[in-house]
Amino acid sequence: MTAIGAASNGGPVQQPDVGARLDAALADVCVAPQPAAGADAGGGGDHRDAHRAGGIGAGSGAGAGTKAEADAAAAAYRAIAGGPLRSVLPADGVAADAQVKPYQLRSRLVTNREFKAFLQASPMWRREQAPALFTTPTYLSAIDGADDEAPVIQVSWYAAQAYCASEQARLPRWYEWEFAAKADATQADARDDDAWLSNILRWYADAGKTLPGRVAATPANYYGVHDTHGLVWEWVEDYSGLFVNADSRSSGEKKQLDFCGGAAVSLQDRRNYAVLMRLALLSAMEARQGGANLGFRCARDSNDQGATP
């Protein structure tokens, strides 16, 4: 794979060194992480059903409702109209556009400061109290001493969903994240801009080598959303169903082949290699795992209250 950059005269330039590093990085994330001994490797659909049934709520504790209301008021949610999306994952598995309904997306990633406040109101999600079924030993291992304004990392899918529930929200779905992430500062869809593609690829080549910086240190994109690229990977609600030809409950060689082999041949827009890397990472995850460069933001349906124009 060869990445496309931008020459000083504005034309495209080949960057084989970046492409080679990206190929190596994708090979790394295509090795499915192994759950800890005794982990439940159940599919994401079961995880979501458990959450919606109340089994993985935002936690309990005095003042939890007040805290949730305060967080909801403080967090800015941008209204996004949605529409047809030329997704890397065609809606029909071949070439059809996805249809994204209007929704609201949190303009900023959830920070360490915000997650610490959530833990005060929801003690069941503190590191020493969180159920082993929903976390691994690395859960929140980076939060102590971290920059309060950096995105929280090493958070399981379960804990991220619980936080979003405290803001009367949920994790965004893949098409919602992809719809917002295709924008640069001035265009709703920058994916045909070679310079933009080159800029975001540079971060993906080195992602995870250093701790993420502060949230919203760079300008928001066209939709008013910060850091869809260049800071952390992000959980999505339907992470386990991204490759429809694979069973997220499988393991070992079959899982690796499904995610990084046969299922990938139907992917469109292969030039957008950065987004394909996200798919490879997310589809290989288990819900109880986190990552040293994996954070999250929340979303709401369009009929929920609180969007900021």
ROLUM-226573 format. One line per field, with one value per residue: residue number from 1; x negated, y negated, z negated of N, C-alpha, C in turn; residue in three letters. Coordinates in steps of 0.1 Angstrom, whole numbers, plus 2048, in hexadecimal, padded with zeros to 3 digits. Each point is the difference from the previous one (the first is absolute). Layout:
REM ROLUM-226573
resi <- NUM|...
n.east <- X|...
n.north <- Y|...
n.up <- Z|...
ca.east <- X|...
ca.north <- Y|...
ca.up <- Z|...
c.east <- X|...
c.north <- Y|...
c.up <- Z|...
resn <- ALA|...
This chain:
REM ROLUM-226573
resi <- 1|2|3|4|5|6|7|8|9|10|11|12|13|14|15|16|17|18|19|20|21|22|23|24|25|26|27|28|29|30|31|32|33|34|35|36|37|38|39|40|41|42|43|44|45|46|47|48|49|50|51|52|53|54|55|56|57|58|59|60|61|62|63|64|65|66|67|68|69|70|71|72|73|74|75|76|77|78|79|80|81|82|83|84|85|86|87|88|89|90|91|92|93|94|95|96|97|98|99|100|101|102|103|104|105|106|107|108|109|110|111|112|113|114|115|116|117|118|119|120|121|122|123|124|125|126|127|128|129|130|131|132|133|134|135|136|137|138|139|140|141|142|143|144|145|146|147|148|149|150|151|152|153|154|155|156|157|158|159|160|161|162|163|164|165|166|167|168|169|170|171|172|173|174|175|176|177|178|179|180|181|182|183|184|185|186|187|188|189|190|191|192|193|194|195|196|197|198|199|200|201|202|203|204|205|206|207|208|209|210|211|212|213|214|215|216|217|218|219|220|221|222|223|224|225|226|227|228|229|230|231|232|233|234|235|236|237|238|239|240|241|242|243|244|245|246|247|248|249|250|251|252|253|254|255|256|257|258|259|260|261|262|263|264|265|266|267|268|269|270|271|272|273|274|275|276|277|278|279|280|281|282|283|284|285|286|287|288|289|290|291|292|293|294|295|296|297|298|299|300|301|302|303|304|305|306|307|308|309
n.east <- 7F7|803|7FD|80A|7F6|7FB|7FC|7F4|801|805|7F7|805|7FC|7F9|805|7F7|7F8|809|802|7F3|7FF|808|7FA|7F5|805|805|7F4|7FB|809|7FC|7F7|80A|803|7F8|80C|801|7F9|809|7FA|80B|7FF|80B|80A|7FD|808|7FB|7F4|804|804|7F5|7FA|808|7FD|7F6|7FA|7FE|807|803|805|7FD|807|7FF|809|803|80D|7FD|7F7|809|809|7F7|7FD|80D|801|7F5|804|7F9|80C|7F9|80A|801|802|7F4|803|7FF|7FA|7F6|804|7F6|80B|802|80B|7FE|7F4|805|80A|80A|804|7FA|80B|7FA|808|807|7F5|7FC|7F5|7FA|7FE|7FE|7F4|804|7FE|7F3|801|806|7F7|7F7|806|801|7F3|800|807|7F8|7FF|80A|7FD|7FD|7F3|800|80B|7FB|80B|7FA|80D|7FF|7F5|7F3|7F5|800|80C|800|7F7|805|80A|7F9|800|80A|7FD|806|7F9|7F9|802|80A|7F7|7FE|80B|806|805|801|7F4|7FC|808|7FB|7F4|801|804|7F5|7FD|808|7F5|7F9|7F9|7F9|809|7FB|80C|804|7F7|801|80D|7FE|7F9|809|803|7FC|7F8|7FF|7FE|80C|7F9|7F5|807|803|7FD|7F7|800|80E|801|7F7|806|80C|7FB|7FA|80B|807|7F6|802|80C|801|7F7|809|801|80D|800|802|80C|805|7F4|807|801|80D|806|804|802|7F5|7FA|7FA|7F4|807|7F5|7F6|809|80B|800|80C|806|807|80D|800|7F6|808|808|7F4|7FB|80A|7F5|7FD|7FD|804|808|7FB|7F7|7F3|7FB|80B|800|7F3|803|80B|7FA|7F4|809|808|803|7F3|803|80A|7F5|807|7FD|7F9|801|80C|7F3|800|80B|7FA|7F6|808|805|7F4|7FD|80B|800|7F4|807|7FF|80D|7FA|7FB|7F5|7FB|7F3|807|809|807|808|80B|80A|80C|809|80C|804|809|7F4|801|7FC|804|7F4|807
n.north <- 80C|7F6|7F8|7F7|7F8|7F5|7FE|7F9|805|808|807|80C|806|80A|807|807|7F7|7F6|803|802|7F5|7FB|806|7FD|7F4|801|806|7F6|7F6|806|800|808|7F6|806|804|7FA|809|808|7F9|7F9|808|7FD|801|7F5|808|80B|7FA|7FC|80D|805|7F7|803|80C|7F7|80B|7F6|7FC|7F4|809|801|7FA|7FA|7F8|80D|7FE|7FA|809|809|7F9|7FE|80D|804|7F7|806|80C|7FC|801|803|7F8|80C|7FA|806|80B|801|80C|7FC|80B|802|800|803|7F9|803|7FC|7F8|7F7|804|7F3|7FC|801|7F5|803|7F5|7FB|802|7F9|805|7F3|805|806|80B|7F7|801|7F3|801|809|7F9|7F6|807|803|7F3|7FE|808|802|806|7F4|7FE|7FD|7FD|7FB|7FC|806|80B|802|7F4|804|7FB|807|7FD|803|7F5|808|7F8|801|807|7F3|804|7FA|7F8|7F9|80B|807|805|809|80B|7FD|809|808|809|7FC|801|80B|804|7FB|805|80B|7FC|7FF|80A|808|803|80B|7F9|802|80B|802|7FE|808|809|7FD|7FE|80C|7FF|7F7|7F5|7F6|802|80D|803|801|803|80B|7F7|7FB|801|7F3|800|808|7F9|7F5|805|804|7F4|7FD|806|7FB|7F7|803|7FB|7F9|7F7|7FA|801|7F6|7F3|802|7FF|805|807|7F9|7FD|80B|803|80B|7FA|80A|801|801|800|7F9|808|806|807|80D|804|804|809|7FD|800|7FE|809|7F7|7FA|80C|7FF|803|7F9|80A|7F5|80B|800|809|7FD|80A|806|7FB|803|80C|801|7FC|807|80A|80B|7FC|7FE|80A|7FF|7FC|7F4|7F6|809|7F4|800|803|7F3|7FE|806|7F8|7F6|804|801|7F5|7F9|806|7FD|7F6|802|800|80A|800|7FA|7F4|800|802|806|7F6|7F6|7FE|7F8|806|7F9|806|7FC|808|803|7FB|7F3|801|7FD|7F6
n.up <- 800|809|7F6|802|803|7FC|80C|7FF|80D|7F7|808|804|7F6|804|7F6|806|7F9|802|80D|800|7F9|808|80A|7FA|7FE|80C|803|7F8|805|80B|7F6|800|7F7|7F8|7FD|7F4|7F8|805|80A|800|80B|7FA|80A|808|808|7FA|802|80C|802|7FB|808|80B|7FB|7FF|806|809|7F6|7FF|7F9|7F3|7F6|7F4|806|803|7FD|7F5|7FE|804|7F9|7F6|801|800|7F6|7FB|804|80A|805|80B|805|805|80C|802|806|80D|7FE|808|7FA|7F8|7F9|80D|801|80D|7FB|809|801|7F9|801|7F4|7FA|7FD|7F6|7FF|7FB|7F4|801|7F6|7FE|7F3|800|7F9|7F7|7FC|801|80B|804|7FB|805|80B|7FE|7FD|80B|807|7F3|805|806|7F3|801|7F3|806|80B|804|7FC|800|7FB|7FA|803|7FD|80D|7FC|806|805|809|7F8|7F7|7FD|808|80C|7F8|809|7FE|80B|7FA|7FD|805|808|7F9|80A|7F6|7FC|80D|801|7F4|804|80D|7FA|7FA|80D|7FC|802|80A|802|808|80A|807|806|7F4|7FB|809|7FF|7F2|800|809|7F6|807|7FE|80D|801|804|80C|7F9|802|809|7F5|80A|7FF|800|809|806|7FC|802|80B|7FF|7FB|809|806|7F7|803|7F4|807|7FF|7F4|801|808|7FE|7FB|80C|801|809|80B|7FE|804|80C|7F8|7FD|805|7F4|805|80C|803|7FD|7F8|802|800|805|7F5|806|800|80D|7F8|7FA|807|800|7FE|808|806|7F5|7F8|7F9|7FF|80D|801|7FE|808|7FC|7F4|7FF|806|7F8|7F6|802|804|800|7F4|801|808|7F8|7F8|7FF|809|806|807|7FA|801|7FC|807|80A|7FB|7FF|80C|804|7FA|804|80C|7FC|7FC|7F3|7FD|7F9|80C|7FE|801|801|80A|7F7|805|7FD|807|7FE|802|807|7FF|80C|7FB|7FB|7F4|803|80D|803|806
ca.east <- 809|7F8|808|7FF|7FE|801|7F3|800|807|80E|803|7FE|7F2|800|7F9|800|7FC|80C|808|7FB|803|80F|802|7FB|809|80C|7FD|800|80D|808|7FF|80B|7FC|805|806|7FA|805|80E|808|80B|7FD|80C|801|804|80E|803|7FC|809|80D|7FF|7FF|80D|809|7FD|7F6|7F3|804|7F6|7FC|809|7F9|806|7FD|7FD|809|7FB|7F4|803|806|7F5|7F7|808|801|7F3|7FB|806|804|803|80A|7FB|80C|7FF|802|7F9|7F2|7F8|7F8|7F6|808|80C|80C|804|7F5|7FB|7FD|80B|7FE|807|809|7FE|80A|7FB|7FC|7F8|7F3|7F8|7F6|7F3|7FE|801|7F3|7FE|807|80E|802|7FE|80C|809|7FD|805|80F|802|7F4|7FF|7F7|7F3|7F8|800|80D|807|802|7F6|807|801|7F3|7F4|7F7|7FB|80B|7FD|7F2|7F8|808|7FA|7F5|801|806|80E|807|7FE|80B|7FF|7FD|801|80E|807|80C|80A|7FF|803|80E|806|7FE|809|80D|800|804|80C|7FB|7FB|7F5|804|7FF|7F5|803|801|7F2|7FA|807|7FA|7F2|7FC|7FF|7F5|805|808|808|808|7FA|7F3|7F9|7FA|7F5|7F4|7F8|807|7FD|7F2|7FE|805|7F8|7F4|803|803|7F4|7F9|80A|7FE|7F2|7FF|80D|807|800|80C|80C|803|7F4|800|80E|80B|802|80C|80B|7FE|7FB|7F1|7F7|804|7F3|7F4|7FE|802|80A|80C|80A|80D|809|801|7F2|7FE|807|7FB|7FE|80B|7FD|7F8|807|7F8|7FD|7F6|7F2|7F5|7FD|80D|803|7F6|802|80C|7FF|7F6|7FE|80C|80A|7FB|800|80C|7FE|7FE|7F7|7F4|7F6|802|7FA|801|80D|7FF|7F9|80A|808|7F8|7FE|80C|806|7F8|801|80A|807|7FB|7F2|7FE|7F4|7F7|803|80E|809|80E|809|80E|809|80E|809|803|80B|7FC|7FE|7F3|7F6|7FB|7FF
ca.north <- 7F4|7F4|7F5|7F5|7F4|7F4|7F9|7F2|7F8|803|80C|80C|805|80D|801|80F|803|800|80B|80D|7FF|802|80E|807|7FD|807|80E|801|800|80C|80B|7FE|800|80C|7FD|806|80D|800|7F5|803|7FA|7FF|7F6|7F3|7FF|803|7F5|7F5|804|7FF|7F2|7FA|806|7FA|807|7F9|7F2|7F6|802|7FA|7F8|7F3|7F5|804|7F8|7F2|800|803|7F4|7F7|804|7FE|7F2|7FB|806|7FB|80A|7F9|807|804|803|80D|801|80C|800|809|806|80A|80D|7FE|804|80D|809|7FF|7F2|7F7|7F7|801|7F5|7FC|7F8|7F5|804|7F6|806|7F9|7F9|803|80C|7FF|7FD|805|7F8|804|80E|800|7FB|80B|80B|7FB|803|80E|807|80E|800|7FD|80B|80A|805|804|80E|806|804|7F4|7F9|808|7FA|7F3|7F6|7F3|801|7F4|7F4|7FA|7F8|7FB|7F2|800|7FB|80A|809|80C|80C|80D|801|80B|7FC|7FF|7F4|7F4|7FF|7FC|7F1|7F9|801|7F5|7F3|803|802|80D|7FF|7FF|80B|7FF|7F7|7F3|7FC|7FE|7F5|7F4|800|7FD|7F2|7F8|7F4|7F8|808|80B|80C|7FD|80D|7FF|7F6|807|7F9|804|80E|802|7FB|80A|80C|7FE|803|80F|807|7FF|801|809|7FF|7F6|7FE|7F6|7F2|7FA|800|7F3|7F7|7FC|7FB|80A|802|7F9|802|7FB|80C|801|80C|80D|805|7F9|800|80E|808|7FE|80A|7FE|809|80D|804|80E|805|7F8|809|809|80E|806|802|7FA|809|80A|7FC|806|7FE|7FD|7F2|7F8|801|7FA|7F1|7FA|806|800|7F6|7F3|7FE|7F8|7F3|7F6|7F5|806|7F6|7FB|80A|7FD|805|80F|805|7FF|80C|80C|7FF|801|80D|80B|7FE|805|7F5|7FD|7FB|7F2|7FF|7F5|7F5|801|7F8|800|7F5|805|7FB|801|7FF|7F2|7FB|7FE|7F2|7FC|7FE|7F3|7FE
ca.up <- 800|800|7FC|808|7F9|808|803|7FD|80A|7FF|806|7F7|7FF|7FB|7F3|7FE|7F2|7F7|804|7FB|7F1|7FE|802|7F4|7F5|803|7FD|7F2|7FA|805|7F7|7F6|7F3|7F8|7F3|7F4|7FC|7FA|806|809|80D|806|80A|7FC|7FF|7F2|7F7|801|7FA|7F1|7FC|802|7F6|7F3|7F9|800|7FF|7FD|7F2|7F6|7F7|7FE|808|80E|809|801|808|80E|806|802|80B|80C|803|803|80C|80C|80A|80D|808|80D|808|806|80E|806|7FD|807|7F5|803|7FE|807|7F8|805|801|80D|804|7FD|7F6|7F4|7FD|7F2|7FA|7F8|7F3|7F9|7FC|7F6|807|7FB|7FA|7F1|7FA|7F2|7F6|801|7FB|7F1|7FA|802|7F6|7F3|7FF|803|7FB|805|80C|7FC|804|7F7|7FE|80D|802|809|80C|809|801|7FF|7F6|804|800|7FA|7FB|804|7FC|7F5|804|80E|802|7FE|80C|80A|800|7F7|807|7F9|7FB|807|807|7F6|7F8|809|802|7F4|7FF|809|7FA|7F5|807|808|80D|804|809|80E|809|809|80B|7FA|7FE|80D|806|7FB|801|80E|802|7FB|7FA|809|809|7FA|804|804|803|80D|7FE|7FD|7F5|7F3|7FE|7FC|7F2|7F6|800|7F9|7F2|800|801|7F3|7F5|7F4|7FB|7F5|7FA|808|7FA|7FB|808|807|802|80E|804|803|80E|806|7F8|7F2|7F8|7FF|7FD|805|804|7FB|7F2|7FC|806|7F9|7FF|806|7FA|808|804|802|80C|80B|80B|7FF|804|7F5|7F4|7F6|7F5|803|7FB|806|80E|808|7FD|807|80E|804|7FE|808|80D|80A|7FE|804|80F|804|7FC|80A|7FD|7F9|7FF|7F3|7F8|7F1|7FB|801|7F5|7F5|801|7FC|7F2|7F8|802|7F9|7F1|7F7|7F9|7F3|802|803|808|7FD|809|804|7F8|805|7FF|7FF|80A|7FC|80B|803|7F8|7F3|7FE|7FB|80A|802|80E
c.east <- 7F7|809|7FE|7FE|802|7F3|801|807|80F|804|7FE|7F1|801|7F8|7FF|7FC|80B|809|7FB|802|80F|803|7FC|80A|80D|7FF|801|80E|809|7FD|80A|7FA|806|806|7F9|807|80E|809|80C|7FD|80D|801|805|80F|805|7FD|80A|80E|7FF|800|80E|80A|7FD|7F5|7F3|804|7F5|7FB|809|7F8|807|7FC|7FD|808|7FB|7F3|802|806|7F5|7F7|807|800|7F2|7FB|808|803|804|80A|7FB|80C|800|803|7F9|7F1|7F9|7F6|7F6|807|80D|80C|805|7F5|7F9|7FC|80A|7FC|808|809|7FF|80B|7FB|7FD|7F8|7F3|7F9|7F5|7F2|800|802|7F2|7FE|807|80F|803|7FD|80D|80B|7FE|804|80F|803|7F5|7FF|7F6|7F2|7F7|800|80D|807|800|7F5|806|800|7F3|7F5|7F7|7FA|80A|7FC|7F2|7F9|807|7F9|7F3|800|806|80F|808|7FC|80B|7FE|7FD|800|80D|807|80D|80B|800|802|80F|806|7FE|80A|80F|802|803|80C|7FD|7FB|7F3|805|7FF|7F5|803|801|7F2|7FA|805|7F9|7F1|7FB|7FE|7F2|806|80A|809|807|7FA|7F3|7F8|7FA|7F4|7F3|7F8|806|7FD|7F2|7FE|805|7F8|7F4|802|802|7F3|7F9|80A|7FC|7F2|7FE|80E|808|7FF|80E|80B|802|7F5|7FF|80F|809|802|80D|80C|7FF|7FB|7F1|7FB|806|7F4|7F5|7FE|802|809|80D|809|80C|80A|800|7F3|7FF|807|7FB|7FE|80B|7FD|7F9|809|7F7|7FD|7F6|7F2|7F6|7FF|80D|803|7F7|802|80D|7FE|7F6|7FD|80C|80A|7FB|801|80C|7FF|7FE|7F7|7F3|7F5|801|7FB|802|80D|800|7F8|809|809|7F9|7FE|80D|806|7F8|801|80A|805|7F9|7F1|800|7F3|7F8|803|80E|809|80E|806|80E|808|80F|808|805|80C|7FD|7FD|7F1|7F6|7FC|7FF|7F2
c.north <- 7F4|7F4|7F5|7F3|7F4|7F9|7F2|7F8|803|80D|80C|805|80E|800|80F|803|800|80C|80D|800|803|80F|808|7FD|807|80F|802|801|80B|80D|7FE|801|80C|7FB|806|80D|7FE|7F5|806|7FA|7FF|7F5|7F3|7FE|803|7F5|7F5|803|7FE|7F2|7FA|806|7FB|807|7F8|7F1|7F6|801|7FA|7F7|7F3|7F6|804|7F9|7F2|7FF|802|7F3|7F6|803|7FD|7F1|7FB|805|7FA|80B|7F9|808|802|806|80E|800|80C|7FF|80B|806|80A|80E|7FE|806|80E|80A|7FF|7F2|7F6|7F6|804|7F4|7FC|7F7|7F4|804|7F4|807|7F7|7F9|803|80F|7FF|800|808|7F9|804|80E|801|7FB|80B|80A|7FC|803|80E|809|80E|801|7FC|80D|80C|807|805|80F|806|805|7F5|7F9|80B|7F9|7F2|7F5|7F3|7FF|7F3|7F3|7F8|7F8|7FC|7F2|801|7FC|809|80A|80C|80C|80C|801|80B|7FA|7FF|7F3|7F3|7FF|7FB|7F1|7F9|800|7F5|7F3|802|802|80E|7FE|7FE|80D|7FD|7F5|7F1|7FA|7FD|7F4|7F3|800|7FE|7F2|7FA|7F3|7F8|809|80B|80D|7FD|80C|801|7F6|807|7FB|804|80F|802|7FB|80A|80D|7FF|804|80F|808|801|801|809|7FF|7F6|7FF|7F5|7F2|7FC|800|7F2|7F6|7FB|7FB|80B|801|7F9|802|7FB|80B|800|80E|80D|808|7F9|801|80E|807|7FE|80C|7FC|80A|80E|805|80F|805|7F9|809|80A|80E|807|801|7FB|809|80B|7FB|806|7FD|7FC|7F2|7F6|800|7F8|7F0|7FA|806|7FF|7F5|7F2|7FE|7F8|7F2|7F6|7F6|804|7F6|7FA|80A|7FF|806|80F|806|800|80C|80C|801|803|80E|80B|7FE|808|7F5|7FD|7FA|7F1|7FF|7F3|7F4|800|7F8|801|7F2|806|7FA|801|800|7F2|7FB|7FE|7F1|7FD|7FD|7F1|7FD|7FC
c.up <- 800|7FD|809|7F8|809|802|7FD|80A|800|806|7F7|801|7FA|7F3|7FC|7F2|7F7|803|7F9|7F1|7FE|802|7F4|7F5|802|7FD|7F1|7FA|805|7F9|7F4|7F2|7F8|7F3|7F5|7FD|7FA|806|808|80D|808|80A|7FB|7FF|7F2|7F7|801|7FA|7F0|7FB|800|7F6|7F2|7F8|7FF|800|7FC|7F1|7F7|7F7|7FE|809|80F|80A|802|808|80E|806|802|80C|80E|805|804|80D|80C|80A|80C|808|80E|808|805|80F|806|7FD|808|7F6|805|7FE|807|7F9|805|801|80E|804|7FC|7F5|7F3|7FE|7F1|7FC|7F9|7F1|7F9|7FC|7F7|807|7FC|7FB|7F1|7FA|7F3|7F5|800|7FB|7F1|7F9|801|7F5|7F2|7FE|802|7FB|805|80C|7FC|803|7F6|7FD|80D|801|80A|80D|80B|802|800|7F5|804|800|7F8|7FA|803|7FA|7F5|805|80E|800|7FF|80D|80C|801|7F7|809|7F7|7F9|809|807|7F6|7F8|808|802|7F3|7FE|809|7FA|7F5|807|809|80F|802|808|80F|807|80A|80B|7FB|7FE|80E|807|7FC|803|80F|803|7FC|7FB|809|809|7F8|803|807|805|80E|800|7FC|7F4|7F2|7FD|7FB|7F2|7F6|800|7F8|7F1|7FE|801|7F3|7F4|7F5|7FB|7F5|7FA|808|7F9|7FC|80B|806|800|80E|804|802|80F|805|7F8|7F2|7F7|801|800|805|806|7F8|7F1|7FA|809|7F7|800|808|7FA|807|804|804|80C|80C|80D|800|804|7F5|7F3|7F5|7F4|803|7FC|808|80F|808|7FE|808|80F|804|7FF|80A|80D|808|7FE|805|80F|804|7FC|80C|7FB|7F9|7FF|7F2|7F5|7F1|7FB|800|7F4|7F3|800|7FB|7F1|7F8|801|7FA|7F0|7FA|7F7|7F3|800|802|809|7FC|809|805|7F6|805|7FF|800|80B|7FB|80D|802|7F8|7F2|7FE|7FD|80B|801|80F|805
resn <- MET|THR|ALA|ILE|GLY|ALA|ALA|SER|ASN|GLY|GLY|PRO|VAL|GLN|GLN|PRO|ASP|VAL|GLY|ALA|ARG|LEU|ASP|ALA|ALA|LEU|ALA|ASP|VAL|CYS|VAL|ALA|PRO|GLN|PRO|ALA|ALA|GLY|ALA|ASP|ALA|GLY|GLY|GLY|GLY|ASP|HIS|ARG|ASP|ALA|HIS|ARG|ALA|GLY|GLY|ILE|GLY|ALA|GLY|SER|GLY|ALA|GLY|ALA|GLY|THR|LYS|ALA|GLU|ALA|ASP|ALA|ALA|ALA|ALA|ALA|TYR|ARG|ALA|ILE|ALA|GLY|GLY|PRO|LEU|ARG|SER|VAL|LEU|PRO|ALA|ASP|GLY|VAL|ALA|ALA|ASP|ALA|GLN|VAL|LYS|PRO|TYR|GLN|LEU|ARG|SER|ARG|LEU|VAL|THR|ASN|ARG|GLU|PHE|LYS|ALA|PHE|LEU|GLN|ALA|SER|PRO|MET|TRP|ARG|ARG|GLU|GLN|ALA|PRO|ALA|LEU|PHE|THR|THR|PRO|THR|TYR|LEU|SER|ALA|ILE|ASP|GLY|ALA|ASP|ASP|GLU|ALA|PRO|VAL|ILE|GLN|VAL|SER|TRP|TYR|ALA|ALA|GLN|ALA|TYR|CYS|ALA|SER|GLU|GLN|ALA|ARG|LEU|PRO|ARG|TRP|TYR|GLU|TRP|GLU|PHE|ALA|ALA|LYS|ALA|ASP|ALA|THR|GLN|ALA|ASP|ALA|ARG|ASP|ASP|ASP|ALA|TRP|LEU|SER|ASN|ILE|LEU|ARG|TRP|TYR|ALA|ASP|ALA|GLY|LYS|THR|LEU|PRO|GLY|ARG|VAL|ALA|ALA|THR|PRO|ALA|ASN|TYR|TYR|GLY|VAL|HIS|ASP|THR|HIS|GLY|LEU|VAL|TRP|GLU|TRP|VAL|GLU|ASP|TYR|SER|GLY|LEU|PHE|VAL|ASN|ALA|ASP|SER|ARG|SER|SER|GLY|GLU|LYS|LYS|GLN|LEU|ASP|PHE|CYS|GLY|GLY|ALA|ALA|VAL|SER|LEU|GLN|ASP|ARG|ARG|ASN|TYR|ALA|VAL|LEU|MET|ARG|LEU|ALA|LEU|LEU|SER|ALA|MET|GLU|ALA|ARG|GLN|GLY|GLY|ALA|ASN|LEU|GLY|PHE|ARG|CYS|ALA|ARG|ASP|SER|ASN|ASP|GLN|GLY|ALA|THR|PRO
